[in-house]
Amino acid sequence: MNMSARAEAIRRAKEYLAQQPVFLDTETTGIGPNAEIVEISVVDFDGTVLVDTLVKPRGAIELGAQRVHGITAEMLDSAPGWDVVWPEVKIALAERAVGIFNADFDTRMMQQSHQLNRMQWQQPKGEYFCVMRLYAQFYGQWNSRRGSYRWQSLENARAQCRLQTPNSHRALDDTRLAREVLLYMAAARA
């Protein structure tokens, strides 16, 4: 473990928390180029739930994705579409720092959901940061093949930090857990 890299991760976690960020997570129909969001949650820095909703997709949920999050087509029958959900999400994210565990994936899913709904994508202004990448640096397991810190799953981070928040693979629990991981890093000693 590189102690200076860990100290830098702790410092950055404290800086992010000082910005009073919101945290976001999504569940999706899959992971490919046509996947879209079926659930999204945004939690404020103090734990207040700002958005927590199912989203009716245009396409079908892949069986593998359904096995992970447990969201079925029947659960989405009366859910609002992305075009209805997005304005609320956009307000929750606007001008805020946004913490996401695997930010690249969730921002891509928001973009794809926009495209599939024929909406023009414009990311709300604010600083988006990846809690997963920061935690990888904090945890310090080096991946020599990739020349970077090995990413840890949210479940691994939960276990390694001994956090009690469940990892249910549902957006609200996972958003709360990403928040707790950042709080844990910010409170750690270098």
FENFEN-V834610 format. One line per field, one symbol per residue. ss: DSSP state (2 for helix, 1 for strand, 0 for the rest). psi: psi as a letter, one per 30 degrees, with the letter a starting at -180 (. if undefined). A space follows every 10 residues. Layout:
ss = ???
psi = ???
This chain:
ss = 0022222222 2222222200 0111111100 0000001111 1110000011 1111010000 0022222220 0002220000 1222222222 2220000111 0022222222 2222220000 0000000111 2222222220 0110000110 0002222222 0000000000 2222222222 2222222000
psi = kjeeeeeeee eeeeeeeffi llkkllklfa fafgllkfkk kkklfgfkke kjklkjleal kkeeeeeefg kleeffegll lefeeeeeee effkglkjkk jieeeeeeee eeeeefghkk kjkkklkklj eeeeeeeeeg jkjeefhlkk kkleeeeeee fhkfklifhk eeeeeeeeee eeeeefflk.
